[in-house]
Amino acid sequence: MKNAIEKIVNYLENNYHESISSYVIEDITGEKYSKISKEFKIICNITLKQYVKQRCLTKIIEQK
């Protein structure tokens, strides 16, 4: 499961400016969104949705 989370993080680093839906997450990881979301929360102590929002905002701010 850590490999799936690494894939999400790497994808976000390169595609933060794009819309990232549950379907994209499933395509990236090969896992159901509900499963990866629960595992992400356990491992990272933040929801996947919160992480995506925060990371995207951080990357946008860094661009300025």
N, C-alpha and C positions, 0 to 999 in steps of 0.2 A: 504493500500500500504506500510505503514511503516513496517508491518510484513514481507512482501516480501523482503524488503531491509535488514532487520535484518537476514533473512534466508541466503541471499547472503553473508553478512559480516561474519556470523558464518561459512558458508561453506568455505569461503576463508581462514579463520583463521586455519582451520583444513586440507585444501586440496590445499594450495598454490603451492605445488610442482607438481600438476597435471595440465593437459591442461584444461582450462575452456572456453568452447565455449558457443555460444548463446543457443545451445540446452541444455546444462547443466543448464544454468540460467533458462530456461523455465521449465525444470524438477523440479528444486528446488522450484521455486516460483509458478508454475501453471499458469503463465501469459505469454503473448507473449513478446518476447524480446524487440520489438520496444516500447511497452507500458511501461515496467519496466525501460527501458533505459531512456525514457523521464522523468519519475517520479523520477528516481535516480538523474538525472541532476538537476531537480528543488529542490529536498530536500537537496542534498549533495553539490550542486554547483560545481560538477566535473562530467565528463562523466563516465559512468560505465566502459568503456574500459580503460580510464585513471586510474581509481581507482584500477582496477584489476592489471594493470601493476605496479603501484606504490606500492601497498600492497604486491604483490609477491616479488618485488625487496627488499622491506624493510624486509620482513620475511627471505629472503635468507641471507641478510647482517647480520641480528640478529643471524643467525645460526653459523656464523664464529667466 
